[in-house]
Amino acid sequence: MYAGEWLRDLYQKFDARERALADQVLMEWVLSDDEGLRFDAEVLTRELKIVTVAPALEQLAIRLQLSRAPSAPSERKRVAMILQELR
């Protein structure tokens, strides 16, 4: 929880250029094989309404649809909810 709060606070302090770079990092995290990184990126994207991450979330949704990982169905629902909120 503390790391998520720290990341959110840090992102909110960024200027436009820094946010653009951070958005690129978040897109990389969303597409990571590391579930922890994806979760952090998903939470930040949702809380801060970062619409520039939506294309990466759409790619992830497709990947999760094809995945056999036990966590894939729940993550797919979470990603769909985030995408709906961003629209």
Biopython code that builds the backbone (N, CA, C, O; Angstrom):
import numpy as np
from Bio.PDB.StructureBuilder import StructureBuilder

atoms = [
    (1, "MET", "N", (0.813, -1.196, 0.000)),
    (1, "MET", "CA", (0.000, 0.000, 0.000)),
    (1, "MET", "C", (0.860, 1.264, 0.000)),
    (1, "MET", "O", (0.568, 2.213, -0.728)),
    (2, "TYR", "N", (1.891, 1.278, 0.794)),
    (2, "TYR", "CA", (2.727, 2.464, 0.903)),
    (2, "TYR", "C", (3.385, 2.796, -0.431)),
    (2, "TYR", "O", (3.449, 3.965, -0.812)),
    (3, "ALA", "N", (3.871, 1.792, -1.141)),
    (3, "ALA", "CA", (4.524, 2.032, -2.431)),
    (3, "ALA", "C", (3.534, 2.639, -3.420)),
    (3, "ALA", "O", (3.886, 3.549, -4.170)),
    (4, "GLY", "N", (2.314, 2.148, -3.426)),
    (4, "GLY", "CA", (1.295, 2.691, -4.323)),
    (4, "GLY", "C", (0.999, 4.146, -4.023)),
    (4, "GLY", "O", (0.852, 4.955, -4.939)),
    (5, "GLU", "N", (0.910, 4.481, -2.753)),
    (5, "GLU", "CA", (0.668, 5.873, -2.362)),
    (5, "GLU", "C", (1.842, 6.755, -2.785)),
    (5, "GLU", "O", (1.654, 7.868, -3.275)),
    (6, "TRP", "N", (3.043, 6.243, -2.589)),
    (6, "TRP", "CA", (4.241, 6.992, -2.961)),
    (6, "TRP", "C", (4.261, 7.240, -4.461)),
    (6, "TRP", "O", (4.544, 8.354, -4.902)),
    (7, "LEU", "N", (3.961, 6.207, -5.253)),
    (7, "LEU", "CA", (3.939, 6.362, -6.709)),
    (7, "LEU", "C", (2.872, 7.362, -7.147)),
    (7, "LEU", "O", (3.114, 8.190, -8.025)),
    (8, "ARG", "N", (1.701, 7.283, -6.537)),
    (8, "ARG", "CA", (0.622, 8.220, -6.880)),
    (8, "ARG", "C", (1.037, 9.653, -6.551)),
    (8, "ARG", "O", (0.865, 10.556, -7.370)),
    (9, "ASP", "N", (1.578, 9.858, -5.360)),
    (9, "ASP", "CA", (2.007, 11.205, -4.964)),
    (9, "ASP", "C", (3.113, 11.730, -5.885)),
    (9, "ASP", "O", (3.107, 12.900, -6.266)),
    (10, "LEU", "N", (4.043, 10.871, -6.231)),
    (10, "LEU", "CA", (5.130, 11.267, -7.121)),
    (10, "LEU", "C", (4.586, 11.663, -8.493)),
    (10, "LEU", "O", (4.974, 12.696, -9.039)),
    (11, "TYR", "N", (3.695, 10.855, -9.050)),
    (11, "TYR", "CA", (3.120, 11.139, -10.365)),
    (11, "TYR", "C", (2.403, 12.490, -10.361)),
    (11, "TYR", "O", (2.508, 13.254, -11.321)),
    (12, "GLN", "N", (1.690, 12.777, -9.301)),
    (12, "GLN", "CA", (0.934, 14.027, -9.233)),
    (12, "GLN", "C", (1.841, 15.252, -9.157)),
    (12, "GLN", "O", (1.399, 16.361, -9.459)),
    (13, "LYS", "N", (3.091, 15.074, -8.762)),
    (13, "LYS", "CA", (4.038, 16.185, -8.696)),
    (13, "LYS", "C", (4.732, 16.446, -10.029)),
    (13, "LYS", "O", (5.369, 17.484, -10.202)),
    (14, "PHE", "N", (4.613, 15.514, -10.967)),
    (14, "PHE", "CA", (5.298, 15.642, -12.248)),
    (14, "PHE", "C", (4.709, 16.763, -13.089)),
    (14, "PHE", "O", (3.516, 17.059, -13.021)),
    (15, "ASP", "N", (5.582, 17.381, -13.889)),
    (15, "ASP", "CA", (5.095, 18.327, -14.901)),
    (15, "ASP", "C", (4.656, 17.514, -16.123)),
    (15, "ASP", "O", (4.757, 16.287, -16.120)),
    (16, "ALA", "N", (4.176, 18.185, -17.152)),
    (16, "ALA", "CA", (3.623, 17.490, -18.326)),
    (16, "ALA", "C", (4.646, 16.582, -18.997)),
    (16, "ALA", "O", (4.308, 15.469, -19.400)),
    (17, "ARG", "N", (5.868, 17.027, -19.121)),
    (17, "ARG", "CA", (6.913, 16.217, -19.760)),
    (17, "ARG", "C", (7.224, 14.972, -18.947)),
    (17, "ARG", "O", (7.365, 13.879, -19.495)),
    (18, "GLU", "N", (7.330, 15.144, -17.645)),
    (18, "GLU", "CA", (7.608, 14.010, -16.761)),
    (18, "GLU", "C", (6.440, 13.021, -16.758)),
    (18, "GLU", "O", (6.648, 11.809, -16.711)),
    (19, "ARG", "N", (5.221, 13.539, -16.807)),
    (19, "ARG", "CA", (4.049, 12.654, -16.852)),
    (19, "ARG", "C", (4.028, 11.841, -18.138)),
    (19, "ARG", "O", (3.669, 10.663, -18.121)),
    (20, "ALA", "N", (4.406, 12.454, -19.243)),
    (20, "ALA", "CA", (4.449, 11.722, -20.511)),
    (20, "ALA", "C", (5.437, 10.560, -20.426)),
    (20, "ALA", "O", (5.158, 9.464, -20.912)),
    (21, "LEU", "N", (6.581, 10.801, -19.814)),
    (21, "LEU", "CA", (7.562, 9.728, -19.626)),
    (21, "LEU", "C", (7.025, 8.661, -18.671)),
    (21, "LEU", "O", (7.184, 7.464, -18.912)),
    (22, "ALA", "N", (6.393, 9.101, -17.593)),
    (22, "ALA", "CA", (5.824, 8.158, -16.632)),
    (22, "ALA", "C", (4.728, 7.316, -17.277)),
    (22, "ALA", "O", (4.597, 6.130, -16.975)),
    (23, "ASP", "N", (3.946, 7.920, -18.158)),
    (23, "ASP", "CA", (2.901, 7.178, -18.864)),
    (23, "ASP", "C", (3.506, 6.073, -19.714)),
    (23, "ASP", "O", (2.957, 4.974, -19.797)),
    (24, "GLN", "N", (4.643, 6.364, -20.349)),
    (24, "GLN", "CA", (5.334, 5.340, -21.135)),
    (24, "GLN", "C", (5.767, 4.174, -20.244)),
    (24, "GLN", "O", (5.642, 3.010, -20.622)),
    (25, "VAL", "N", (6.273, 4.503, -19.068)),
    (25, "VAL", "CA", (6.680, 3.459, -18.119)),
    (25, "VAL", "C", (5.466, 2.645, -17.678)),
    (25, "VAL", "O", (5.533, 1.418, -17.602)),
    (26, "LEU", "N", (4.368, 3.321, -17.391)),
    (26, "LEU", "CA", (3.152, 2.605, -16.992)),
    (26, "LEU", "C", (2.666, 1.660, -18.093)),
    (26, "LEU", "O", (2.201, 0.557, -17.807)),
    (27, "MET", "N", (2.772, 2.089, -19.339)),
    (27, "MET", "CA", (2.378, 1.213, -20.449)),
    (27, "MET", "C", (3.274, -0.022, -20.505)),
    (27, "MET", "O", (2.801, -1.126, -20.774)),
    (28, "GLU", "N", (4.566, 0.167, -20.251)),
    (28, "GLU", "CA", (5.485, -0.977, -20.204)),
    (28, "GLU", "C", (5.126, -1.905, -19.044)),
    (28, "GLU", "O", (5.154, -3.127, -19.192)),
    (29, "TRP", "N", (4.791, -1.325, -17.896)),
    (29, "TRP", "CA", (4.406, -2.137, -16.750)),
    (29, "TRP", "C", (3.133, -2.926, -17.024)),
    (29, "TRP", "O", (3.028, -4.093, -16.647)),
    (30, "VAL", "N", (2.161, -2.286, -17.682)),
    (30, "VAL", "CA", (0.893, -2.961, -18.007)),
    (30, "VAL", "C", (1.153, -4.192, -18.864)),
    (30, "VAL", "O", (0.456, -5.198, -18.729)),
    (31, "LEU", "N", (2.141, -4.125, -19.734)),
    (31, "LEU", "CA", (2.427, -5.228, -20.644)),
    (31, "LEU", "C", (3.493, -6.186, -20.108)),
    (31, "LEU", "O", (3.909, -7.110, -20.807)),
    (32, "SER", "N", (3.924, -5.969, -18.891)),
    (32, "SER", "CA", (4.942, -6.813, -18.268)),
    (32, "SER", "C", (4.409, -8.220, -17.979)),
    (32, "SER", "O", (3.203, -8.430, -17.848)),
    (33, "ASP", "N", (5.326, -9.164, -17.884)),
    (33, "ASP", "CA", (4.960, -10.510, -17.443)),
    (33, "ASP", "C", (4.831, -10.586, -15.924)),
    (33, "ASP", "O", (4.325, -11.573, -15.388)),
    (34, "ASP", "N", (5.283, -9.557, -15.240)),
    (34, "ASP", "CA", (5.244, -9.498, -13.777)),
    (34, "ASP", "C", (3.876, -9.000, -13.318)),
    (34, "ASP", "O", (3.521, -7.844, -13.547)),
    (35, "GLU", "N", (3.111, -9.879, -12.669)),
    (35, "GLU", "CA", (1.758, -9.503, -12.222)),
    (35, "GLU", "C", (1.767, -8.343, -11.239)),
    (35, "GLU", "O", (0.843, -7.529, -11.235)),
    (36, "GLY", "N", (2.787, -8.256, -10.415)),
    (36, "GLY", "CA", (2.887, -7.171, -9.447)),
    (36, "GLY", "C", (3.039, -5.819, -10.122)),
    (36, "GLY", "O", (2.387, -4.846, -9.743)),
    (37, "LEU", "N", (3.907, -5.767, -11.126)),
    (37, "LEU", "CA", (4.071, -4.517, -11.887)),
    (37, "LEU", "C", (2.777, -4.151, -12.598)),
    (37, "LEU", "O", (2.369, -2.989, -12.600)),
    (38, "ARG", "N", (2.133, -5.147, -13.203)),
    (38, "ARG", "CA", (0.873, -4.874, -13.896)),
    (38, "ARG", "C", (-0.158, -4.327, -12.927)),
    (38, "ARG", "O", (-0.856, -3.362, -13.238)),
    (39, "PHE", "N", (-0.260, -4.940, -11.745)),
    (39, "PHE", "CA", (-1.240, -4.493, -10.758)),
    (39, "PHE", "C", (-0.986, -3.047, -10.365)),
    (39, "PHE", "O", (-1.918, -2.244, -10.321)),
    (40, "ASP", "N", (0.269, -2.708, -10.079)),
    (40, "ASP", "CA", (0.595, -1.331, -9.697)),
    (40, "ASP", "C", (0.209, -0.355, -10.806)),
    (40, "ASP", "O", (-0.368, 0.699, -10.541)),
    (41, "ALA", "N", (0.532, -0.712, -12.049)),
    (41, "ALA", "CA", (0.199, 0.156, -13.177)),
    (41, "ALA", "C", (-1.309, 0.278, -13.351)),
    (41, "ALA", "O", (-1.820, 1.359, -13.645)),
    (42, "GLU", "N", (-2.018, -0.831, -13.171)),
    (42, "GLU", "CA", (-3.481, -0.805, -13.301)),
    (42, "GLU", "C", (-4.105, 0.089, -12.234)),
    (42, "GLU", "O", (-5.008, 0.872, -12.529)),
    (43, "VAL", "N", (-3.634, -0.023, -11.015)),
    (43, "VAL", "CA", (-4.175, 0.787, -9.917)),
    (43, "VAL", "C", (-3.905, 2.272, -10.162)),
    (43, "VAL", "O", (-4.808, 3.099, -10.036)),
    (44, "LEU", "N", (-2.670, 2.605, -10.509)),
    (44, "LEU", "CA", (-2.340, 4.011, -10.777)),
    (44, "LEU", "C", (-3.154, 4.558, -11.942)),
    (44, "LEU", "O", (-3.667, 5.675, -11.881)),
    (45, "THR", "N", (-3.268, 3.771, -12.992)),
    (45, "THR", "CA", (-4.034, 4.208, -14.159)),
    (45, "THR", "C", (-5.476, 4.478, -13.781)),
    (45, "THR", "O", (-6.063, 5.471, -14.211)),
    (46, "ARG", "N", (-6.040, 3.601, -12.983)),
    (46, "ARG", "CA", (-7.445, 3.760, -12.573)),
    (46, "ARG", "C", (-7.613, 4.962, -11.645)),
    (46, "ARG", "O", (-8.490, 5.799, -11.858)),
    (47, "GLU", "N", (-6.780, 5.043, -10.628)),
    (47, "GLU", "CA", (-6.932, 6.115, -9.641)),
    (47, "GLU", "C", (-6.712, 7.494, -10.251)),
    (47, "GLU", "O", (-7.410, 8.449, -9.911)),
    (48, "LEU", "N", (-5.743, 7.590, -11.150)),
    (48, "LEU", "CA", (-5.378, 8.886, -11.710)),
    (48, "LEU", "C", (-6.005, 9.140, -13.078)),
    (48, "LEU", "O", (-5.774, 10.182, -13.691)),
    (49, "LYS", "N", (-6.803, 8.176, -13.552)),
    (49, "LYS", "CA", (-7.505, 8.323, -14.842)),
    (49, "LYS", "C", (-6.530, 8.672, -15.975)),
    (49, "LYS", "O", (-6.714, 9.663, -16.682)),
    (50, "ILE", "N", (-5.504, 7.852, -16.133)),
    (50, "ILE", "CA", (-4.469, 8.094, -17.129)),
    (50, "ILE", "C", (-4.896, 7.430, -18.440)),
    (50, "ILE", "O", (-4.606, 6.257, -18.679)),
    (51, "VAL", "N", (-5.577, 8.185, -19.267)),
    (51, "VAL", "CA", (-6.167, 7.636, -20.492)),
    (51, "VAL", "C", (-5.125, 7.220, -21.525)),
    (51, "VAL", "O", (-5.423, 6.401, -22.395)),
    (52, "THR", "N", (-3.930, 7.756, -21.453)),
    (52, "THR", "CA", (-2.900, 7.376, -22.423)),
    (52, "THR", "C", (-2.457, 5.927, -22.275)),
    (52, "THR", "O", (-1.814, 5.387, -23.176)),
    (53, "VAL", "N", (-2.786, 5.291, -21.166)),
    (53, "VAL", "CA", (-2.405, 3.897, -20.927)),
    (53, "VAL", "C", (-3.447, 2.936, -21.524)),
    (53, "VAL", "O", (-3.200, 1.732, -21.584)),
    (54, "ALA", "N", (-4.583, 3.440, -21.956)),
    (54, "ALA", "CA", (-5.667, 2.592, -22.466)),
    (54, "ALA", "C", (-5.237, 1.644, -23.588)),
    (54, "ALA", "O", (-5.626, 0.477, -23.545)),
    (55, "PRO", "N", (-4.460, 2.072, -24.587)),
    (55, "PRO", "CA", (-4.064, 1.122, -25.627)),
    (55, "PRO", "C", (-3.288, -0.092, -25.083)),
    (55, "PRO", "O", (-3.474, -1.214, -25.552)),
    (56, "ALA", "N", (-2.432, 0.145, -24.104)),
    (56, "ALA", "CA", (-1.694, -0.966, -23.496)),
    (56, "ALA", "C", (-2.649, -1.878, -22.728)),
    (56, "ALA", "O", (-2.495, -3.100, -22.751)),
    (57, "LEU", "N", (-3.630, -1.292, -22.052)),
    (57, "LEU", "CA", (-4.629, -2.100, -21.342)),
    (57, "LEU", "C", (-5.443, -2.949, -22.314)),
    (57, "LEU", "O", (-5.790, -4.090, -22.008)),
    (58, "GLU", "N", (-5.744, -2.393, -23.482)),
    (58, "GLU", "CA", (-6.479, -3.163, -24.488)),
    (58, "GLU", "C", (-5.648, -4.340, -24.980)),
    (58, "GLU", "O", (-6.180, -5.431, -25.185)),
    (59, "GLN", "N", (-4.344, -4.129, -25.171)),
    (59, "GLN", "CA", (-3.458, -5.236, -25.555)),
    (59, "GLN", "C", (-3.408, -6.293, -24.465)),
    (59, "GLN", "O", (-3.434, -7.492, -24.742)),
    (60, "LEU", "N", (-3.337, -5.830, -23.214)),
    (60, "LEU", "CA", (-3.305, -6.764, -22.090)),
    (60, "LEU", "C", (-4.594, -7.564, -22.021)),
    (60, "LEU", "O", (-4.559, -8.765, -21.756)),
    (61, "ALA", "N", (-5.720, -6.925, -22.251)),
    (61, "ALA", "CA", (-7.003, -7.635, -22.207)),
    (61, "ALA", "C", (-7.035, -8.780, -23.207)),
    (61, "ALA", "O", (-7.536, -9.863, -22.903)),
    (62, "ILE", "N", (-6.505, -8.544, -24.392)),
    (62, "ILE", "CA", (-6.441, -9.605, -25.404)),
    (62, "ILE", "C", (-5.524, -10.722, -24.930)),
    (62, "ILE", "O", (-5.861, -11.900, -25.050)),
    (63, "ARG", "N", (-4.383, -10.361, -24.399)),
    (63, "ARG", "CA", (-3.432, -11.356, -23.897)),
    (63, "ARG", "C", (-4.040, -12.180, -22.769)),
    (63, "ARG", "O", (-3.845, -13.394, -22.708)),
    (64, "LEU", "N", (-4.773, -11.527, -21.881)),
    (64, "LEU", "CA", (-5.392, -12.236, -20.761)),
    (64, "LEU", "C", (-6.505, -13.165, -21.234)),
    (64, "LEU", "O", (-6.743, -14.216, -20.638)),
    (65, "GLN", "N", (-7.173, -12.778, -22.290)),
    (65, "GLN", "CA", (-8.240, -13.619, -22.837)),
    (65, "GLN", "C", (-7.677, -14.947, -23.335)),
    (65, "GLN", "O", (-8.357, -15.971, -23.289)),
    (66, "LEU", "N", (-6.452, -14.927, -23.805)),
    (66, "LEU", "CA", (-5.808, -16.129, -24.331)),
    (66, "LEU", "C", (-5.014, -16.890, -23.269)),
    (66, "LEU", "O", (-4.560, -18.010, -23.507)),
    (67, "SER", "N", (-4.852, -16.281, -22.111)),
    (67, "SER", "CA", (-4.029, -16.853, -21.050)),
    (67, "SER", "C", (-4.752, -17.965, -20.298)),
    (67, "SER", "O", (-5.971, -17.942, -20.132)),
    (68, "ARG", "N", (-3.971, -18.931, -19.853)),
    (68, "ARG", "CA", (-4.498, -20.026, -19.021)),
    (68, "ARG", "C", (-4.095, -19.853, -17.551)),
    (68, "ARG", "O", (-4.338, -20.733, -16.725)),
    (69, "ALA", "N", (-3.489, -18.729, -17.241)),
    (69, "ALA", "CA", (-3.068, -18.468, -15.862)),
    (69, "ALA", "C", (-4.293, -18.397, -14.954)),
    (69, "ALA", "O", (-5.322, -17.850, -15.350)),
    (70, "PRO", "N", (-4.194, -18.941, -13.747)),
    (70, "PRO", "CA", (-5.343, -18.929, -12.828)),
    (70, "PRO", "C", (-5.862, -17.529, -12.520)),
    (70, "PRO", "O", (-7.054, -17.353, -12.270)),
    (71, "SER", "N", (-4.988, -16.541, -12.535)),
    (71, "SER", "CA", (-5.392, -15.171, -12.199)),
    (71, "SER", "C", (-5.939, -14.405, -13.403)),
    (71, "SER", "O", (-6.453, -13.297, -13.244)),
    (72, "ALA", "N", (-5.837, -14.972, -14.589)),
    (72, "ALA", "CA", (-6.222, -14.250, -15.806)),
    (72, "ALA", "C", (-7.682, -13.784, -15.807)),
    (72, "ALA", "O", (-7.934, -12.630, -16.154)),
    (73, "PRO", "N", (-8.654, -14.623, -15.436)),
    (73, "PRO", "CA", (-10.049, -14.153, -15.479)),
    (73, "PRO", "C", (-10.321, -12.942, -14.584)),
    (73, "PRO", "O", (-11.013, -12.010, -14.993)),
    (74, "SER", "N", (-9.781, -12.954, -13.373)),
    (74, "SER", "CA", (-10.036, -11.819, -12.470)),
    (74, "SER", "C", (-9.305, -10.573, -12.944)),
    (74, "SER", "O", (-9.841, -9.469, -12.848)),
    (75, "GLU", "N", (-8.088, -10.735, -13.455)),
    (75, "GLU", "CA", (-7.369, -9.571, -13.958)),
    (75, "GLU", "C", (-8.055, -9.023, -15.209)),
    (75, "GLU", "O", (-8.118, -7.809, -15.404)),
    (76, "ARG", "N", (-8.565, -9.911, -16.051)),
    (76, "ARG", "CA", (-9.276, -9.472, -17.254)),
    (76, "ARG", "C", (-10.491, -8.627, -16.878)),
    (76, "ARG", "O", (-10.770, -7.618, -17.525)),
    (77, "LYS", "N", (-11.212, -9.033, -15.837)),
    (77, "LYS", "CA", (-12.363, -8.239, -15.370)),
    (77, "LYS", "C", (-11.922, -6.875, -14.861)),
    (77, "LYS", "O", (-12.559, -5.860, -15.140)),
    (78, "ARG", "N", (-10.815, -6.863, -14.105)),
    (78, "ARG", "CA", (-10.309, -5.600, -13.569)),
    (78, "ARG", "C", (-9.897, -4.673, -14.708)),
    (78, "ARG", "O", (-10.199, -3.480, -14.678)),
    (79, "VAL", "N", (-9.214, -5.209, -15.705)),
    (79, "VAL", "CA", (-8.770, -4.409, -16.853)),
    (79, "VAL", "C", (-9.980, -3.876, -17.616)),
    (79, "VAL", "O", (-9.993, -2.717, -18.029)),
    (80, "ALA", "N", (-10.984, -4.707, -17.803)),
    (80, "ALA", "CA", (-12.212, -4.256, -18.499)),
    (80, "ALA", "C", (-12.876, -3.119, -17.735)),
    (80, "ALA", "O", (-13.363, -2.163, -18.339)),
    (81, "MET", "N", (-12.898, -3.220, -16.422)),
    (81, "MET", "CA", (-13.504, -2.167, -15.599)),
    (81, "MET", "C", (-12.715, -0.864, -15.723)),
    (81, "MET", "O", (-13.299, 0.215, -15.829)),
    (82, "ILE", "N", (-11.389, -0.970, -15.708)),
    (82, "ILE", "CA", (-10.554, 0.224, -15.845)),
    (82, "ILE", "C", (-10.786, 0.880, -17.207)),
    (82, "ILE", "O", (-10.946, 2.096, -17.301)),
    (83, "LEU", "N", (-10.801, 0.067, -18.248)),
    (83, "LEU", "CA", (-11.045, 0.604, -19.592)),
    (83, "LEU", "C", (-12.401, 1.291, -19.675)),
    (83, "LEU", "O", (-12.530, 2.350, -20.290)),
    (84, "GLN", "N", (-13.399, 0.695, -19.061)),
    (84, "GLN", "CA", (-14.740, 1.307, -19.059)),
    (84, "GLN", "C", (-14.711, 2.661, -18.353)),
    (84, "GLN", "O", (-15.329, 3.617, -18.822)),
    (85, "GLU", "N", (-14.012, 2.748, -17.249)),
    (85, "GLU", "CA", (-13.919, 3.995, -16.493)),
    (85, "GLU", "C", (-13.148, 5.073, -17.268)),
    (85, "GLU", "O", (-13.432, 6.263, -17.134)),
    (86, "LEU", "N", (-12.180, 4.650, -18.070)),
    (86, "LEU", "CA", (-11.377, 5.612, -18.827)),
    (86, "LEU", "C", (-12.130, 6.169, -20.032)),
    (86, "LEU", "O", (-11.788, 7.233, -20.548)),
    (87, "ARG", "N", (-13.144, 5.452, -20.470)),
    (87, "ARG", "CA", (-13.900, 5.898, -21.660)),
    (87, "ARG", "C", (-14.895, 6.921, -21.306)),
    (87, "ARG", "O", (-15.617, 7.407, -22.177)),
]
sb = StructureBuilder()
sb.init_structure("model")
sb.init_model(0)
sb.init_chain("A")
sb.init_seg("    ")
for serial, (resi, resn, name, xyz) in enumerate(atoms, 1):
    if name == "N":
        sb.init_residue(resn, " ", resi, " ")
    sb.init_atom(name, np.array(xyz, "f"), 0.0, 1.0, " ", f" {name:<3s}", serial, name[0])
structure = sb.get_structure()
